[in-house]
């Protein structure tokens, strides 16, 4: 089995889909690994490091020709895959809803495209879940980005010159990123509160030593759909939550928003009027900015100032921690492929009827086959 590790083409993408560690492990399974020259540069991995791990360094066309498996962080532009073997596996974060037309092009190329972000949320797949591994780092980095934009300190400090009060930090959306944002805010000494539409997060917020901010006694509060993902809320709930949260936001110094609903635009959590209610010098970080944004006025790729409030909309936050993000992403890919590895064939064998492969397989035999895309 020949595994190719490709350079990323997306603007600003510094991550890479394999590390010397995972390459050694693939070689241990009997695979040969070809790395496109320069693939690790953004994550501080030199070609020589890959070569020392046993990989061959090659041009893109050499890497692609003859590859049985292509590894990427994001989906490669289909026209950059000329010469790919029909039936080759393409394993990456393919953004299937956002890049729907690419899925058709992957099918036309004959590759079997596997979208790692469609990994089901089952215990067996936890170690393969790129959304979790990358969101965790994004939640951490969001708090550091907020701290860097904030002209004040996070912890309370009692000094000879007087007392500095603790920053009030509010996390909206307590999934993987939100939980890490809470923990990071606490480590930095902020006074942390958080909210979510899933009432199950209340206990998690408390267990991290933060204060839950929840609408009570309103229909439709459960908000938990299949696999632990959020579903859309009732209008009644939305109104009540907006009111409670409005009052709370006006008192905050830092707000981190992380709310996503799979396959839909990000829910709007903060209006322009709510931004205006905050003190000048406050900071909002919108981690959902690329999915449409939780915050009115947030701009992807920019830090904008509205009503004296800095709204941070960095794109691709995991890539801002490219070395760690790559290490975890690469392990997610290895954990997936090795779980299906056939020792005799020295290749992965992906069964037709399996919860994991059925969920992530987008294309096969020239067709789009994924239920979420066809449904
Ligand atoms: P996500 O990235 O899809 O969304 C982030 C958070 O935003 C979620 O908690 C969601 O409930 C919340 N949200 C959505 N709309 C909102 C709104 N209007 N207001 C406030 N919050 C809103 O979520 P995620 O990080 O992927 O995690 C979701 C859940 O899945 C968590 O409980 C997580 O622990 C669980 N999970 C399980 C596995 C597994 O078992 N393999 C893997 C990953 C995550």
Boltz pocket constraint, residues with backbone or C-beta under 6 A from the ligand:
constraints:
  - pocket:
      binder: B
      contacts: [[A, 120], [A, 121], [A, 122], [A, 123], [A, 125], [A, 126], [A, 129], [A, 131], [A, 132], [A, 135], [A, 172], [A, 173], [A, 174], [A, 175], [A, 176], [A, 177], [A, 178], [A, 195], [A, 196], [A, 197], [A, 198], [A, 223], [A, 227], [A, 228], [A, 229], [A, 230], [A, 231], [A, 258], [A, 259], [A, 260], [A, 261], [A, 262], [A, 267], [A, 268], [A, 269]]
      max_distance: 6.0
